[in-house]
Amino acid sequence: MKHLAAYLLLQQGGNAAPSAADVKALLEVVGIEADAAQLDKLISELEGKDVNELIAEGSSKLASVPSGGAAPAAAAGGAAAAAGGDAAPAEEKKEEAKEESDDDMGFGLFD
């Protein structure tokens, strides 16, 4: 991932086709040692390809991947708000007041 990030930074900086040496030099500036095998593989995979097209293609593939988490809840909440207006808010958990205990026998850490 670090190799790809450095490659993309170099490209955004104006280097249309960064070489392995360019990526390695950038990583060394920030104190990261480049893995030669991974770097060579990245450069060979990206050689002759437009990175912007690859990103667009990857984004379209990611759009079709189902993801868990808050997306269904957000959609349900949005649908409820659109349908009913004032939806009942989720129950809030109230913090119970902590009772002081005599477990420390009256001694504090810094007494």
C-alpha angles and dihedrals in degrees: 000000000000090000093052092047091052091047091052092046091053090049092050088050091061105270102125095194113020115200127221089258091054092051092045092050092051092049091049090054089064094040100258121134113224120227104231095207094051092043093051090049091050093049092048092048093050097041111123094002129114108238093206090058090048091052092049091048091049092048092054090050092049091052090065095050113100113233130196129215127065099350096090092042092050091049091049092048091049091049092049092049091049094047103041108018101213107046119185109261119240115268111268119224111236118215111236116228109255114237116226113243131205092225091117091053091227095301121122128203093251101033 
